[in-house]
């Protein structure tokens, strides 16, 4: 038997405020992570430009 759709409860000021707060915090977190990733990528790019010390790698390391 198909389920009948339920109406959602009325939106109160408190729930709206909590949702807005959560959205704001999630956005801030996403931006922070994005920034950290960009900084990390920049650092790694800087490291990669220098030639590797020691003998060059002739064999690929085992993937296991």
C-alpha positions as CSV (number, residue, x, y, z in Angstrom):
1,X,0.0,0.0,0.0
2,X,1.5,3.4,-0.9
3,X,2.4,5.8,1.8
4,X,0.5,9.0,2.1
5,X,2.7,12.1,2.2
6,X,2.9,13.8,5.6
7,X,2.9,17.6,5.9
8,X,6.0,19.0,7.5
9,X,5.7,20.8,10.9
10,X,5.4,24.6,10.8
11,X,8.7,26.4,10.6
12,X,9.4,28.2,13.9
13,X,11.8,31.1,14.3
14,X,14.0,28.8,16.5
15,X,14.4,26.2,13.8
16,X,15.0,28.8,11.1
17,X,17.8,30.3,13.3
18,X,19.4,26.9,14.0
19,X,19.3,26.0,10.3
20,X,20.9,29.3,9.3
21,X,23.5,28.9,12.0
22,X,24.4,25.4,10.9
23,X,24.6,26.6,7.2
24,X,26.9,29.4,8.2
25,X,29.2,27.0,10.2
26,X,29.3,24.4,7.4
27,X,30.2,27.1,4.9
28,X,33.0,28.4,7.2
29,X,34.3,24.8,7.6
30,X,34.2,24.1,3.9
31,X,36.1,27.3,3.1
32,X,38.7,26.6,5.8
33,X,39.3,23.1,4.4
34,X,39.5,24.4,0.8
35,X,42.1,27.0,1.9
36,X,44.2,24.4,3.8
37,X,44.1,22.1,0.7
38,X,45.2,25.0,-1.5
39,X,48.1,25.8,0.9
40,X,49.1,22.2,1.1
41,X,49.1,21.8,-2.7
42,X,51.3,24.9,-3.0
43,X,53.8,23.6,-0.5
44,X,53.9,20.2,-2.2
45,X,54.4,21.9,-5.6
46,X,57.3,23.8,-4.2
47,X,58.8,20.6,-2.8
48,X,58.4,18.7,-6.1
49,X,60.4,21.3,-8.2
50,X,63.7,20.5,-6.5
51,X,65.5,17.4,-7.9
52,X,65.4,14.3,-5.7
53,X,68.6,13.6,-3.7
54,X,70.3,10.2,-4.2
55,X,70.2,7.7,-7.0
56,X,67.3,7.9,-9.4
57,X,64.5,5.4,-9.0
58,X,64.9,2.6,-11.5
59,X,62.1,0.3,-10.2
60,X,58.6,1.1,-9.3
61,X,57.8,0.4,-5.6
62,X,55.3,-2.5,-5.1
63,X,51.7,-1.4,-5.0
64,X,50.9,-3.9,-2.3
